[in-house]
């Protein structure tokens, strides 16, 4: 099958559905071409070694990449962000008409919705069906992040989204909650499939053999005298880490062997560091970011891994990206995110759950794991790893996408 991957961000930009995704399809015997922009995310500056041209073709690990110009920006200005999205929508659409090779199916990864608009227009012009993969539900996420609050603008975006959904041959989402939200917006349930995201399996050090042969590093038999709970990733407004710090304060005297390790960065880090100083929360340690190549080793040294997002309606239908990495690492999870993420941990039996924003609930969940026998912790981690490989891995996801691609291609050919 001939597949066109249309996405605004692609390697060397951070993108889980990037080069590794394209190579997986190729390795399964399919012809793959990528249509994307010149790399500038997340800083908003064109990467060294690139300069904006009308279009550029490059080969990355045997994959043909077509790059088109766009207005580089990723700051807080809504106007410049809109220019960034629209410029790529226009140039990618033109390239899809004029430069891209003939394809059997188009895969478009959004947001922004302008990628979906481009895919829809290319689809109409070249009579090729397209699959629209929704990573963030627009316009909901725009309002939740505070990027876009103009009511008229939100209505326009909602109308554009509705048009893209109608034109798409199929829609994929990363959680059942997003699917339910689309069905509530009159999108045909039969054209929506849940395909979980995966993690950077190479960096995590996840291996299929780990499922049946867990190594000593991941066995749950810890030689250190403390119970270390790790939170890894961005610490911003959405993570609402105040409740997590308060949970640590509650645990400080109740169980002095418990430590909370926070690794990463984010706009909230200076304020959070000041809080632990002011409140003498001595069982919390901030660690600097580490390269992706070292993330797996960091996870392996922890006893449990924590996920926390503020209690927001949008996050109830969100599965935080770190969830997949935590599952693949084979460590017990403390999930403090309401909705689909909690259901996932309960289904996989990979850990315990807590109420987001509730320090007492988070502290109780951490204590519960700290008092759990090492063999039971190991069992939780193994169940999580099995769940990941069976339902959330790159291999599982790519094969599900290929099944969708084949079905819509066959349907298009029969018309």
Secondary structure, 3 states (H helix, E strand, C coil): CEEEEEECCCCCCCCCCCHHHHHHHHHCCCEEEEEEECCCCCCCCCCCCCCCCCEEEEEECCEEEEEECCCCCCCCCHHHHHHHHHHHHHHHHHHHHHCCCCCCEEEEEECCHHHHHHHHHHHHHHCCCEEEEECCCCCHHHHHHCCCCCHHHHHHHHHHHHHHHHHCCEEEECCHHHHHHHHHCCCCHHHEEECCCCCCHHHHCCCHHHHCCCCHHHCCCCCCCCEEEEEECCCCCCCCCHHHHHHHHHHHHHCCCEEEEEECCCCCHHHHHHHHHHCCCCCEEEECCCCHHHHHHHHHHCCEEEEECCCCHHHHHCCCCHHHHHHHHCCEEEEECCCHHHHHHHHHCCEEECCCCCHHHHHHHHHHHHCCCHHHHHHHHHHHHHHHHHHCCHHHHHHHHHHHHHHHHHHHHHC
